[in-house]
Amino acid sequence: MREIVSHLLDECRSLAALCEELTPELWCRATDFYRWTPWDEIAHLAYFDETALQAVQDPATFLSRREILRGQRARGEEISSIARERFLQKDGKEVLDFWRLQFEFLCSALIEMDPKARLPWYGPEMSARSFATARLMETWAHGQDIRDMLGRNHWTSSGLRQIVHLGVNTYHWTFKNRGLLPPEPVPYVDLEAPDGTRWTWGAHSSTDYVMGSAYDFALLVTQRRHRSDTTLQWRGEGAERWTLIAQCFAGAPSTGPAAGGRRRSN
């Protein structure tokens, strides 16, 4: 638990430091992620880290707030508009300062938890370890949107392995979330880490695999890149279908960017 939370805190602090560089104009510039601005990205993280802290410290309040959000979503309100309403009066620097407080408090609370403790969230309950990993993945992904806008990559993130591991572990869920039967066997995953070492999952196979850069794989499963805009290689029915729809985050099925949609940091 201490390891995953340390990676989460590193990721949050890294993104916060990057956002300190943003000018008023850059805070309002559209990213490639549904035209969200950096203000939208940080407001989104601030909203959900605030509610994550409630899930850890005050589950009853969290459940009440969850019902409010579900009602808003049922009325057709977008997630982005809900965060905008919450922080309407704050500029980018103020939203950043609020988010920094929330993630520091959240990490301080999470690091003391039993990794197997159950926490409520917007979908099924999650273990504390999975909860922290999900926050890491979301922070990394939304930070990538801002880095894409600025023309930067983030391949050295300390939490990259945990994000990749989450991507591998959601193979079956990606298909079941779409009402599809997951193809078997699960592809062998063989990725090159930023330091040049290999990260592998599953039984070695020369007929069913996904291979390449760990960074590119993380971009794929967080739907920040189309597979054709990565250096990944794949073979076999499972890998062919998975790399088109891979989704390591909860929620309704999402298809991610079209080919050529996001290439700025590569």
N, C-alpha and C positions, 0 to 999 in steps of 0.2 A: 504494500500500500504506500509505503514511504517513497519507493522508487517512482511509481506512476504519478503520484501527486507532485513529486519534485519536477517531473517532466511537464506536467500541466502548468505548474507555476513558472517554469522557464519559458514555456510557450507564451503564456499571458504577458509576462514581463517583456519578452522580446517584441511582441506586437505592440505593446504600449509604448516602448521606446521608439519604435518605428513611427508610430502615430504622432509622437512629439515633434517630428520633423515636418508634419503636414502644415501647409499654409492654409488660410481661409479658403482660397480657391481650390486647393486639392481636396479639402474636406467635402466639397460639393461636386467634385468631378465624378462622373458615372464610371463604375467598373463594368467588366464584362458579365458579372453575375446579375442578370435581370435588371441591369442599369442601376443597381444599388450604388450609393455613394459610400465612401469610407464612414461618413456619419451614420448611414443606415447599418453598415456592418458592425460598428462598435455599439450602436444602440441595441441591435439584436443580441449581441453577446452580453451586454449589460442587463438586458431584460431577463434573459434565461439564466445568467449566473445569479441574479438576484432571487429568482424563483428557485434555483438549485439550492441556494443557501437556506431558503425556507423549507425545502424538502428535507434537508439534513437536520435543521434545528427546530422547526415548527411544522410538522407534517399536516396538522389540521388546517393551518393557515394556507399552506401550499395547496391542499385539496380544494379549498374554497376558491382560491385564485385560479386553479386549473379549470374549474367549472365556468368561471367568468370567461376565460379564454376560449373554452369550447363553445360557449354561447356566441361569442364574437365570430368565431370561425364558421359556425352554423349559419350566421346571418350574412356570410360571404365576405367578411373582412379579411384582408391579407395579413400575414404575419408582419410584413414590413410596416403596414399602416398602424398596427397595434403598438409596435415599438415606437413609431413616430409620435403617436398620441401620448405615450408614457413620458417621453422626453422632449416634448414640443418646445418648451421654453429654454432648452439648453443648447449651447453651441457645441462644436466638436470638442473643444478643450474641456468643457464642463461634463460632457458625456463620458469622455475618456477618464476624467478624475473620478467620476461615480463608478465606472466599471472597474477601475483599479482597486478601489475599496472593496467592491464585491468579490473580485477574484481572490484578493488577499485573505479576506474573511473565509471564503469558501474553502480555499486550500488549507487554511489553519484548522478548519473543522473536519475536513475529510481525512487529513493525515492521522487523526486520532482514532479513526473508525476501524472496526474489524472489516477486512476486505470482503467477507461474506455477508455482512449486514445488509438487510433489504431496505431499499429506499423507493418511495413512490415517484413516478415521473409521468409524462404525458401519455405514454403507452403502458406496457406492463411494468411491474416493479423490476428493479435492477439491483444487482449486488453493488456494494459501495465501490469495488474495484472497476466494474463495468461502467458505473456512473462516472467515475473520474476519467476513464478512457474515452467515453463519449464526449465529455467536455473538452478533453484534449483534442480529439478529432475535429470537433466543430470550431474550436479556436484556430487550429491550424488551417482549416479549409477557408474560413472567412478571412484570415490573415493572408492567405494566398491570393484571394481576390484583390486585396489592396496592393500586394506585391506585384501582381500582374499589371495593375494600373501604373505602377511606378517602374515597371520593367526589371523587376528583381526576382530571383528564385529563392527557395528556402530549403534546399536539399540537405542542409546540415542540421536540421532540427533534431534536438536530443530525443524527442518523443517519436521519431519517425517509425521505429520498429513497432511500437505499440499500435500506431495507426495502421500500418501494413498488416499486423496480426489481426486487428479488427476486420480489415478488408477481407482477409482469407477466411475468417470465421463466419462471415456473413454470406458465404457462397450459397448455402441452401436457402437462407432467408430471402436473398435477392429474388429467387424464383418463386418461392412460396408466397411472397408478398404480392406477386402478380398472378397468383392462381395457377402457376405452372409447376410441373413435376421437374425437380432438379435432375439434370443429366448425370449419370454415373459412368465412370468413376469421377470423383473430385479431382480436378487437375493438380498435378504436381506444380508447386510454385517455387521458383529458383530466382532470387533477386540479388543484385549487387548493392551492398550497403555503401554509404558515402565514403567509408574508409577502405573500400575495395574488398572487404570480406563478403562471404556469401551467406544469405539468409534463406533457408529452405523450409518448406512445409509439405508434408505428405510423402508418399512413396515415390521414389524416382521413376520417371516414365519418359520414354522417347516418343510416345504417341499422344499423350494427353498432358499438356503443360502450359504454363505462362512463365516467361523468362524475360529478364531485362533489369532496368534500373528500379530500385526500391522507391525512389522519389517519383518516377513516372507511374508506378503502380499505385502509390498513394493518391496521385492526381486523378487516376482513373477511378478508383473506388469511391472517392469523395465527389466524383463527377465534376472535376475542374478541368478535365481534358477528355476529348474523344480519343478513342484508342489509336486512330490514325495519326494523331498529333503527339504520340509518344514513341519511344524507341522499343516498346515491348514487342515480344514475339510470342505467338501462341499456336497451339495445334490441338486438334481433337474437337469433338462436338461440344463438350462441356465448356472448354476454353473459348471456342468460337462464340457461343451464345452468351456466356458470362461476361466477356469483355465488351459486349455491346450494351449491357444493362447493369453492370456491377453497381451496387449501392450499399454503402456501409452505414448509412444513417437511417434512423427510423422515419416513419411517415408514409404517405402515399407513394406509389411507384413514380419515379422520376427518370427521365431519359438523359439528362445532362446536355452538354453543348453539342452542337453539330460539328462535323469535321471542319477544321479550320477556324473554329469559333473562338478559341483562346490559345494564343501562341506567344504572348508578349514576353514572358520570362524565359523562354527557351532559346 
